[in-house]
């Protein structure tokens, strides 16, 4: 299992979610609002002086079986890509265990 963590511009979220829901076996996701900036902001001297100069973004998290990781990454890339600065970043991290509290299921069954 892997956690896919994506930071995306808010205006691309609906498109990404619609595309992810089309993946057979996609287990679901959590989305939250976030604020941040990329390394481009650090290059700008005036932005470096302002501690509150963050961009609104959304954080999308999902845990998927190993065989879905490439499909999820490709789907996010296709749905979020505009070619402009700020299209987002996606990270993949291994998940060693999962537990569904309601049923006690563990591992991929819990996802």
N, CA, C and O atoms as a DFTB+ gen file, in Angstrom:
444 C
 N C O
     1  1       0.847      -1.175       0.000
     2  2       0.000       0.000       0.000
     3  2       0.890       1.234       0.000
     4  3       2.014       1.216       0.502
     5  1       0.354       2.309      -0.579
     6  2       1.059       3.582      -0.609
     7  2       0.088       4.725      -0.364
     8  3      -1.078       4.671      -0.755
     9  1       0.597       5.758       0.291
    10  2      -0.175       6.985       0.431
    11  2       0.237       7.920      -0.694
    12  3       1.425       8.168      -0.903
    13  1      -0.730       8.427      -1.401
    14  2      -0.493       9.446      -2.417
    15  2      -0.948      10.761      -1.809
    16  3      -2.103      10.910      -1.408
    17  1      -0.033      11.701      -1.747
    18  2      -0.290      13.011      -1.164
    19  2      -0.087      14.050      -2.257
    20  3       1.021      14.213      -2.767
    21  1      -1.151      14.747      -2.612
    22  2      -1.088      15.723      -3.696
    23  2      -1.448      17.110      -3.178
    24  3      -2.426      17.279      -2.450
    25  1      -0.655      18.090      -3.558
    26  2      -0.948      19.493      -3.285
    27  2      -1.313      20.126      -4.617
    28  3      -0.495      20.172      -5.536
    29  1      -2.543      20.614      -4.717
    30  2      -3.084      21.063      -5.994
    31  2      -3.725      22.433      -5.867
    32  3      -4.145      22.821      -4.776
    33  1      -3.807      23.177      -6.977
    34  2      -4.546      24.435      -6.935
    35  2      -6.041      24.146      -6.764
    36  3      -6.563      23.208      -7.366
    37  1      -6.719      24.935      -5.957
    38  2      -8.142      24.675      -5.691
    39  2      -9.005      24.585      -6.943
    40  3      -9.953      23.800      -6.978
    41  1      -8.698      25.369      -7.966
    42  2      -9.546      25.373      -9.158
    43  2      -9.408      24.094      -9.987
    44  3     -10.184      23.900     -10.922
    45  1      -8.453      23.219      -9.678
    46  2      -8.299      21.957     -10.397
    47  2      -8.881      20.772      -9.620
    48  3      -8.943      19.661     -10.146
    49  1      -9.306      21.000      -8.381
    50  2      -9.740      19.898      -7.521
    51  2     -10.927      19.126      -8.105
    52  3     -10.881      17.897      -8.156
    53  1     -11.970      19.800      -8.540
    54  2     -13.150      19.094      -9.052
    55  2     -12.785      18.169     -10.206
    56  3     -13.249      17.031     -10.262
    57  1     -11.971      18.646     -11.110
    58  2     -11.560      17.852     -12.263
    59  2     -10.768      16.612     -11.813
    60  3     -10.996      15.510     -12.312
    61  1      -9.842      16.803     -10.871
    62  2      -9.035      15.689     -10.376
    63  2      -9.929      14.657      -9.681
    64  3      -9.797      13.458      -9.926
    65  1     -10.822      15.109      -8.831
    66  2     -11.717      14.191      -8.105
    67  2     -12.583      13.395      -9.075
    68  3     -12.729      12.182      -8.918
    69  1     -13.157      14.056     -10.072
    70  2     -13.979      13.347     -11.058
    71  2     -13.182      12.258     -11.770
    72  3     -13.680      11.152     -11.977
    73  1     -11.951      12.573     -12.143
    74  2     -11.120      11.584     -12.823
    75  2     -10.728      10.434     -11.894
    76  3     -10.715       9.280     -12.322
    77  1     -10.413      10.726     -10.648
    78  2     -10.040       9.666      -9.711
    79  2     -11.204       8.710      -9.464
    80  3     -10.991       7.504      -9.342
    81  1     -12.417       9.223      -9.388
    82  2     -13.579       8.377      -9.135
    83  2     -13.855       7.418     -10.291
    84  3     -14.605       6.456     -10.124
    85  1     -13.271       7.661     -11.445
    86  2     -13.456       6.773     -12.605
    87  2     -12.518       5.566     -12.555
    88  3     -12.675       4.640     -13.351
    89  1     -11.558       5.556     -11.648
    90  2     -10.603       4.451     -11.553
    91  2     -11.283       3.281     -10.838
    92  3     -11.715       3.427      -9.694
    93  1     -11.382       2.129     -11.494
    94  2     -11.980       0.966     -10.830
    95  2     -11.190       0.591      -9.574
    96  3      -9.966       0.462      -9.619
    97  1     -11.889       0.420      -8.471
    98  2     -11.244       0.036      -7.227
    99  2     -10.641       1.184      -6.434
   100  3     -10.003       0.959      -5.406
   101  1     -10.839       2.425      -6.904
   102  2     -10.297       3.570      -6.162
   103  2     -10.988       3.648      -4.801
   104  3     -12.218       3.668      -4.738
   105  1     -10.211       3.691      -3.699
   106  2     -10.806       3.553      -2.371
   107  2     -11.381       4.815      -1.742
   108  3     -12.082       4.719      -0.735
   109  1     -11.115       5.975      -2.287
   110  2     -11.591       7.211      -1.692
   111  2     -10.432       8.114      -1.306
   112  3      -9.270       7.778      -1.539
   113  1     -10.748       9.256      -0.718
   114  2      -9.708      10.239      -0.431
   115  2     -10.153      11.178       0.672
   116  3     -11.324      11.218       1.049
   117  1      -9.200      11.924       1.175
   118  2      -9.453      13.014       2.106
   119  2      -8.909      14.275       1.464
   120  3      -7.807      14.269       0.915
   121  1      -9.673      15.355       1.529
   122  2      -9.255      16.635       0.960
   123  2      -9.346      17.690       2.043
   124  3     -10.342      17.766       2.762
   125  1      -8.316      18.498       2.161
   126  2      -8.334      19.594       3.128
   127  2      -7.709      20.833       2.503
   128  3      -6.911      20.744       1.570
   129  1      -8.085      21.976       3.029
   130  2      -7.511      23.226       2.564
   131  2      -6.155      23.427       3.210
   132  3      -5.945      23.061       4.367
   133  1      -5.241      24.006       2.459
   134  2      -3.895      24.262       2.962
   135  2      -3.386      25.569       2.371
   136  3      -3.998      26.144       1.470
   137  1      -2.269      26.019       2.889
   138  2      -1.606      27.210       2.357
   139  2      -0.118      26.918       2.316
   140  3       0.408      26.248       3.205
   141  1       0.556      27.406       1.309
   142  2       1.988      27.162       1.212
   143  2       2.582      27.896       0.031
   144  3       1.926      28.711      -0.619
   145  1       3.848      27.585      -0.231
   146  2       4.511      28.141      -1.416
   147  2       5.620      27.215      -1.854
   148  3       6.147      26.434      -1.062
   149  1       5.962      27.308      -3.101
   150  2       7.031      26.507      -3.670
   151  2       8.350      27.243      -3.612
   152  3       8.446      28.335      -3.052
   153  1       9.373      26.628      -4.200
   154  2      10.699      27.230      -4.134
   155  2      10.806      28.511      -4.959
   156  3      11.724      29.303      -4.744
   157  1       9.883      28.726      -5.898
   158  2       9.927      29.960      -6.689
   159  2       9.753      31.189      -5.802
   160  3      10.360      32.231      -6.048
   161  1       8.923      31.060      -4.772
   162  2       8.699      32.195      -3.867
   163  2       9.982      32.567      -3.132
   164  3      10.206      33.737      -2.823
   165  1      10.822      31.576      -2.854
   166  2      12.063      31.856      -2.137
   167  2      13.057      32.621      -3.004
   168  3      13.973      33.257      -2.483
   169  1      12.884      32.564      -4.307
   170  2      13.755      33.289      -5.226
   171  2      13.427      34.781      -5.251
   172  3      14.269      35.610      -5.597
   173  1      12.196      35.105      -4.880
   174  2      11.706      36.484      -4.937
   175  2      12.017      37.184      -3.609
   176  3      11.461      36.832      -2.569
   177  1      12.905      38.172      -3.655
   178  2      13.353      38.870      -2.445
   179  2      12.199      39.501      -1.681
   180  3      12.165      39.425      -0.452
   181  1      11.254      40.121      -2.377
   182  2      10.143      40.779      -1.682
   183  2       9.241      39.754      -0.999
   184  3       8.715      40.027       0.080
   185  1       9.051      38.585      -1.601
   186  2       8.212      37.547      -0.999
   187  2       8.898      36.947       0.226
   188  3       8.220      36.566       1.180
   189  1      10.215      36.856       0.219
   190  2      10.946      36.287       1.349
   191  2      10.782      37.123       2.611
   192  3      10.841      36.594       3.721
   193  1      10.580      38.409       2.445
   194  2      10.444      39.291       3.605
   195  2       9.073      39.182       4.260
   196  3       8.913      39.573       5.417
   197  1       8.092      38.662       3.552
   198  2       6.723      38.554       4.083
   199  2       6.465      37.130       4.539
   200  3       6.503      36.204       3.729
   201  1       6.204      36.945       5.818
   202  2       5.973      35.615       6.369
   203  2       4.583      35.083       6.055
   204  3       4.327      33.888       6.207
   205  1       3.683      35.960       5.617
   206  2       2.307      35.535       5.355
   207  2       2.002      35.414       3.869
   208  3       0.833      35.355       3.488
   209  1       3.008      35.378       3.038
   210  2       2.813      35.332       1.594
   211  2       2.672      33.883       1.113
   212  3       3.570      33.334       0.475
   213  1       1.529      33.282       1.434
   214  2       1.279      31.903       1.046
   215  2       0.165      31.856       0.005
   216  3      -0.651      32.772      -0.094
   217  1       0.148      30.783      -0.759
   218  2      -0.865      30.562      -1.774
   219  2      -1.853      29.524      -1.257
   220  3      -1.451      28.530      -0.653
   221  1      -3.148      29.750      -1.494
   222  2      -4.144      28.750      -1.130
   223  2      -3.956      27.522      -2.008
   224  3      -3.714      27.636      -3.209
   225  1      -4.070      26.354      -1.402
   226  2      -3.928      25.101      -2.120
   227  2      -4.828      24.068      -1.454
   228  3      -5.361      24.315      -0.372
   229  1      -4.995      22.934      -2.082
   230  2      -5.723      21.839      -1.455
   231  2      -4.781      20.656      -1.301
   232  3      -3.881      20.436      -2.112
   233  1      -5.015      19.912      -0.247
   234  2      -4.215      18.723       0.048
   235  2      -5.126      17.523      -0.134
   236  3      -6.129      17.384       0.565
   237  1      -4.776      16.663      -1.067
   238  2      -5.549      15.466      -1.348
   239  2      -4.717      14.272      -0.897
   240  3      -3.558      14.130      -1.288
   241  1      -5.317      13.409      -0.068
   242  2      -4.623      12.234       0.439
   243  2      -5.451      10.994       0.139
   244  3      -6.671      10.993       0.297
   245  1      -4.772       9.945      -0.293
   246  2      -5.431       8.668      -0.493
   247  2      -4.421       7.551      -0.254
   248  3      -3.232       7.708      -0.531
   249  1      -4.894       6.443       0.253
   250  2      -4.058       5.251       0.403
   251  2      -4.594       4.230      -0.582
   252  3      -5.777       3.890      -0.567
   253  1      -3.703       3.745      -1.440
   254  2      -4.121       2.848      -2.510
   255  2      -3.240       1.604      -2.533
   256  3      -2.093       1.647      -2.087
   257  1      -3.770       0.491      -3.053
   258  2      -2.942      -0.698      -3.242
   259  2      -1.804      -0.401      -4.223
   260  3      -1.906       0.502      -5.054
   261  1      -0.739      -1.161      -4.116
   262  2       0.445      -0.934      -4.957
   263  2       0.110      -0.908      -6.449
   264  3       0.685      -0.121      -7.201
   265  1      -0.816      -1.763      -6.876
   266  2      -1.122      -1.844      -8.301
   267  2      -1.913      -0.643      -8.832
   268  3      -2.089      -0.521     -10.045
   269  1      -2.388       0.236      -7.963
   270  2      -3.111       1.432      -8.412
   271  2      -2.264       2.702      -8.398
   272  3      -2.702       3.736      -8.902
   273  1      -1.069       2.643      -7.834
   274  2      -0.268       3.857      -7.665
   275  2      -0.007       4.555      -8.994
   276  3      -0.250       5.755      -9.118
   277  1       0.479       3.825      -9.981
   278  2       0.787       4.456     -11.274
   279  2      -0.458       5.030     -11.933
   280  3      -0.399       6.103     -12.532
   281  1      -1.570       4.339     -11.832
   282  2      -2.820       4.829     -12.415
   283  2      -3.266       6.114     -11.724
   284  3      -3.687       7.062     -12.388
   285  1      -3.177       6.150     -10.389
   286  2      -3.571       7.341      -9.644
   287  2      -2.655       8.515      -9.996
   288  3      -3.134       9.631     -10.197
   289  1      -1.349       8.274     -10.072
   290  2      -0.419       9.349     -10.426
   291  2      -0.693       9.890     -11.828
   292  3      -0.727      11.104     -12.033
   293  1      -0.884       9.006     -12.776
   294  2      -1.169       9.438     -14.151
   295  2      -2.476      10.216     -14.231
   296  3      -2.579      11.204     -14.958
   297  1      -3.467       9.764     -13.479
   298  2      -4.769      10.427     -13.478
   299  2      -4.666      11.832     -12.897
   300  3      -5.216      12.780     -13.459
   301  1      -3.967      11.970     -11.779
   302  2      -3.793      13.296     -11.182
   303  2      -3.034      14.206     -12.138
   304  3      -3.409      15.362     -12.334
   305  1      -1.975      13.685     -12.726
   306  2      -1.185      14.496     -13.660
   307  2      -2.033      14.965     -14.844
   308  3      -1.990      16.137     -15.218
   309  1      -2.785      14.069     -15.418
   310  2      -3.614      14.412     -16.578
   311  2      -4.686      15.444     -16.216
   312  3      -4.936      16.382     -16.973
   313  1      -5.310      15.263     -15.061
   314  2      -6.422      16.131     -14.677
   315  2      -5.965      17.485     -14.144
   316  3      -6.699      18.466     -14.263
   317  1      -4.780      17.560     -13.562
   318  2      -4.326      18.804     -12.939
   319  2      -3.403      19.636     -13.825
   320  3      -3.233      20.832     -13.588
   321  1      -2.815      19.025     -14.827
   322  2      -1.797      19.709     -15.636
   323  2      -2.361      20.844     -16.486
   324  3      -3.320      20.664     -17.236
   325  1      -1.749      22.006     -16.353
   326  2      -2.055      23.131     -17.241
   327  2      -0.783      23.626     -17.917
   328  3      -0.838      24.346     -18.915
   329  1       0.363      23.234     -17.366
   330  2       1.637      23.711     -17.888
   331  2       2.090      25.010     -17.252
   332  3       3.163      25.524     -17.569
   333  1       1.274      25.541     -16.357
   334  2       1.595      26.803     -15.697
   335  2       2.245      26.549     -14.339
   336  3       2.113      25.473     -13.757
   337  1       2.942      27.556     -13.857
   338  2       3.528      27.500     -12.525
   339  2       2.395      27.268     -11.512
   340  3       1.323      27.864     -11.618
   341  1       2.652      26.397     -10.538
   342  2       1.652      26.145      -9.514
   343  2       0.705      25.001      -9.819
   344  3      -0.326      24.874      -9.159
   345  1       1.021      24.165     -10.796
   346  2       0.164      23.015     -11.109
   347  2       0.082      22.030      -9.956
   348  3      -0.891      21.282      -9.862
   349  1       1.068      22.007      -9.083
   350  2       1.012      21.150      -7.901
   351  2       2.182      20.204      -7.794
   352  3       3.070      20.171      -8.646
   353  1       2.158      19.438      -6.723
   354  2       3.167      18.411      -6.449
   355  2       2.447      17.192      -5.914
   356  3       1.415      17.303      -5.252
   357  1       3.009      16.010      -6.210
   358  2       2.446      14.763      -5.721
   359  2       3.585      13.922      -5.149
   360  3       4.644      13.789      -5.762
   361  1       3.352      13.366      -3.979
   362  2       4.330      12.513      -3.317
   363  2       3.703      11.155      -3.057
   364  3       2.495      11.042      -2.852
   365  1       4.544      10.122      -3.069
   366  2       4.096       8.764      -2.775
   367  2       4.938       8.232      -1.623
   368  3       6.167       8.286      -1.658
   369  1       4.252       7.714      -0.593
   370  2       4.930       7.196       0.584
   371  2       4.408       5.808       0.910
   372  3       3.206       5.561       0.813
   373  1       5.292       4.900       1.292
   374  2       4.823       3.561       1.661
   375  2       3.992       3.588       2.937
   376  3       4.258       4.359       3.859
   377  1       2.987       2.734       2.965
   378  2       2.147       2.553       4.150
   379  2       2.342       1.107       4.590
   380  3       2.090       0.178       3.823
   381  1       2.788       0.925       5.813
   382  2       3.106      -0.433       6.276
   383  2       1.918      -1.149       6.912
   384  3       1.905      -2.378       6.994
   385  1       0.927      -0.391       7.361
   386  2      -0.231      -1.027       7.985
   387  2      -1.426      -0.077       7.937
   388  3      -1.266       1.142       7.893
   389  1      -2.608      -0.652       7.946
   390  2      -3.848       0.121       8.004
   391  2      -4.825      -0.640       8.891
   392  3      -4.770      -1.866       8.989
   393  1      -5.711       0.099       9.530
   394  2      -6.724      -0.505      10.396
   395  2      -8.041       0.227      10.198
   396  3      -8.099       1.450      10.325
   397  1      -9.087      -0.509       9.891
   398  2     -10.434       0.067       9.851
   399  2     -11.029      -0.148      11.236
   400  3     -11.330      -1.278      11.621
   401  1     -11.194       0.925      11.972
   402  2     -11.600       0.851      13.372
   403  2     -12.954       0.157      13.524
   404  3     -13.134      -0.659      14.428
   405  1     -13.892       0.473      12.657
   406  2     -15.250      -0.080      12.770
   407  2     -15.264      -1.604      12.738
   408  3     -15.963      -2.232      13.533
   409  1     -14.493      -2.211      11.819
   410  2     -14.566      -3.655      11.619
   411  2     -13.344      -4.415      12.141
   412  3     -13.392      -5.637      12.288
   413  1     -12.270      -3.712      12.416
   414  2     -11.044      -4.373      12.845
   415  2     -10.231      -4.912      11.685
   416  3      -9.200      -5.551      11.897
   417  1     -10.682      -4.664      10.446
   418  2      -9.923      -5.132       9.291
   419  2      -8.551      -4.463       9.266
   420  3      -8.386      -3.317       9.684
   421  1      -7.566      -5.222       8.759
   422  2      -6.201      -4.694       8.674
   423  2      -5.653      -4.858       7.257
   424  3      -6.165      -5.638       6.454
   425  1      -4.601      -4.100       6.982
   426  2      -3.938      -4.179       5.682
   427  2      -4.795      -3.601       4.577
   428  3      -5.567      -2.668       4.799
   429  1      -4.658      -4.157       3.387
   430  2      -5.395      -3.645       2.229
   431  2      -6.902      -3.778       2.392
   432  3      -7.655      -3.007       1.799
   433  1      -7.353      -4.746       3.188
   434  2      -8.792      -4.891       3.440
   435  2      -9.354      -3.679       4.173
   436  3     -10.542      -3.377       4.061
   437  1      -8.513      -2.995       4.912
   438  2      -8.953      -1.818       5.671
   439  2      -9.058      -0.578       4.796
   440  3      -9.713       0.399       5.162
   441  1      -8.412      -0.623       3.645
   442  2      -8.437       0.523       2.747
   443  2      -9.705       0.470       1.923
   444  3      -9.937       1.347       1.091
